Amino acid sequence: MVVDKVADDVRNEVVLTGRLSVEPVSRTLPSGDTITTFGVVVRRVGEAKAERPRVTVDALECVAWDGRVRRTVQGWRAGDVVEVHGSLRRRFYRAGGGAQSRVEVEVTRARRIRRPTTG
């Protein structure tokens, strides 16, 4: 059946390699869940052109719900080069008297590749 074939080819999968822009912060939500959020800056692929040589980047918000992942990222520092795997999620919440939403990468696996060199 064609529908099954399409379903097998469709997925929400994100892999980012970039620099940690915002150090991980853990907080407890009103639901009682604990999350750890952090920011990763990545270079846009294919954006640099001869007429536009500047490097373009995106700053992406990431969130870890899983305890194992939260423990992994807790020791990261701004400037670390990291790799995260997960999926895009749109999360809804109440703030300022109204409904808000945000798109973030829900991280399922993470690793630090290297710390920035100093000197």
C-alpha positions in Angstrom: 0.0 0.0 0.0 1.4 3.4 -0.9 0.4 5.0 2.4 2.7 2.6 4.3 5.6 3.3 2.0 5.2 7.1 2.6 5.0 6.5 6.4 8.2 4.6 6.4 10.0 7.4 4.5 8.8 10.2 6.8 10.7 11.0 10.0 11.5 13.8 12.3 15.2 13.4 13.0 17.7 16.1 13.9 21.5 15.9 14.3 23.4 19.0 15.2 27.1 19.6 15.7 27.9 23.1 17.0 29.1 25.2 19.8 27.3 25.5 23.1 26.0 29.1 23.3 24.1 28.9 26.6 25.1 26.6 29.4 22.6 24.0 30.5 20.0 25.1 33.0 17.7 22.7 34.8 14.3 23.6 36.1 11.2 21.9 37.3 8.0 22.5 35.3 4.6 23.0 37.0 3.8 19.4 35.9 6.6 18.2 38.1 8.8 17.2 35.2 12.4 18.3 35.2 14.0 19.6 32.0 17.4 20.9 31.1 17.7 23.5 28.4 20.7 24.8 26.5 21.6 26.6 23.2 23.6 25.3 20.3 25.0 27.5 17.5 25.4 25.8 14.2 26.6 27.0 10.8 24.1 26.9 8.0 25.1 24.5 5.2 25.3 26.0 1.7 24.8 29.6 2.7 28.3 30.9 1.9 28.4 32.2 -1.7 31.0 34.3 -3.5 28.7 37.3 -3.5 27.9 36.7 0.1 31.0 35.3 1.9 29.8 35.9 5.4 29.1 32.9 7.6 25.5 32.4 8.6 24.6 30.6 11.7 21.5 29.5 13.6 21.1 29.6 17.4 18.9 26.6 18.3 17.3 25.9 21.7 17.6 22.3 22.9 15.8 20.5 25.7 16.6 17.3 27.5 13.8 15.5 29.3 15.5 12.1 29.9 17.5 11.9 33.1 20.5 10.2 31.4 20.7 13.0 28.8 20.3 15.7 31.5 23.2 14.3 33.5 25.3 14.1 30.3 24.8 17.8 29.4 25.0 19.2 32.9 28.8 19.4 32.8 29.0 21.3 29.5 30.3 24.9 29.3 29.7 27.7 26.8 32.1 27.2 23.9 32.1 23.4 24.0 31.7 21.7 20.7 28.8 19.3 21.0 26.7 16.8 19.0 23.1 16.3 19.8 20.5 13.9 18.3 16.8 14.2 18.6 13.7 15.6 17.0 12.0 18.9 16.5 9.1 19.5 18.9 6.6 22.3 19.3 5.8 22.7 23.0 2.9 24.7 24.3 2.8 26.4 27.7 1.0 29.3 29.5 2.9 32.5 30.2 1.8 36.1 30.7 -1.8 35.2 30.8 -1.9 33.4 27.5 -0.8 30.4 25.5 2.7 30.4 24.1 4.6 28.0 22.0 8.2 27.3 21.1 10.0 25.0 18.7 13.0 23.3 20.2 15.2 20.2 19.6 14.2 17.4 22.0 17.5 15.7 22.7 17.6 12.0 23.0 21.4 11.5 22.7 24.3 14.0 23.3 28.0 14.1 23.6 30.7 16.7 24.0 33.2 16.5 21.2 35.8 18.9 22.6 36.3 21.9 25.0 37.6 25.1 23.5 41.4 25.6 23.8 42.6 28.4 26.0 45.8 30.3 25.6 
